[in-house]
């Protein structure tokens, strides 16, 4: 066998080896992504359970608290202006 034939044969073997290694790597990546997908599905169902059992019942209370905060924040400019008047009248 000539050196040209040997080099061609080695090139073909090398290309086949690279393809084989890449195929194995891609199979492992797919397995990892499948495990991650299953974990995310489990997490999603757990979070939906937490939301439906614990967070939705709190919605009314949160809206009431936010309403009170809106009232307080609306009153702050008036309080600040009155505090400024009082501060101006105080002797230093």
C-alpha positions in Angstrom: 0.0 0.0 0.0 1.3 3.4 -1.0 1.7 6.3 1.5 -1.1 8.1 -0.3 -3.5 5.3 0.2 -2.4 5.0 3.9 -3.0 8.7 4.4 -6.5 8.5 2.8 -7.3 5.5 5.0 -6.1 7.3 8.1 -8.1 10.4 7.2 -11.3 8.3 6.7 -10.7 6.5 10.0 -10.1 9.9 11.7 -13.3 11.4 10.3 -15.3 8.3 11.4 -13.8 8.6 14.9 -14.7 12.3 15.1 -18.2 11.6 13.9 -18.5 8.7 16.5 -17.2 10.9 19.4 -19.6 13.7 18.4 -22.6 11.3 18.2 -21.8 10.0 21.7 -21.4 13.5 23.0 -24.8 14.6 21.5 -26.5 11.5 23.0 -25.2 12.4 26.4 -26.3 16.0 26.0 -29.8 14.7 25.0 -29.9 12.5 28.1 -28.9 15.5 30.3 -31.5 17.7 28.8 -34.1 15.1 29.3 -33.3 14.8 33.0 -33.4 18.6 33.3 -36.7 18.7 31.5 -38.2 16.2 33.9 -36.8 18.1 36.9 -38.3 21.3 35.6 -41.7 19.6 35.0 -41.6 18.5 38.6 -40.7 21.9 39.8 -43.5 23.5 37.7 -46.1 21.2 39.2 -44.8 22.0 42.7 -44.9 25.7 42.1 -48.4 25.5 40.7 -49.4 23.7 43.9 -47.9 26.4 46.1 -49.5 29.1 44.1 -53.0 27.5 44.3 -52.8 26.5 47.9 -50.9 29.4 49.5 -50.7 32.4 47.3 -54.2 32.7 45.8 -55.9 32.9 49.2 -53.7 35.9 50.1 -54.7 37.9 47.0 -57.5 39.8 48.8 -55.3 40.7 51.8 -52.5 41.9 49.5 -55.0 44.1 47.6 -56.3 45.5 50.8 -52.7 46.3 52.1 -51.8 47.9 48.7 -54.9 50.0 48.9 -53.8 51.3 52.4 -50.4 52.0 51.0 -51.9 54.0 48.2 -53.8 56.1 50.7 -50.7 56.7 52.8 -48.6 57.6 49.8 -51.3 60.0 48.7 -51.2 61.7 52.0 -47.4 62.1 52.2 -47.1 65.3 50.1 -49.6 67.1 52.3 -47.8 65.9 55.4 -44.4 67.0 54.0 -45.7 70.5 53.2 -47.1 70.8 56.8 -43.8 69.6 58.2 -41.9 72.2 56.2 -44.1 75.0 57.6 -43.6 73.7 61.1 -39.8 73.5 60.5 -39.7 77.0 59.3 -41.4 78.4 62.4 -39.1 76.6 64.8 -36.4 78.8 66.3 -32.9 77.6 65.6 
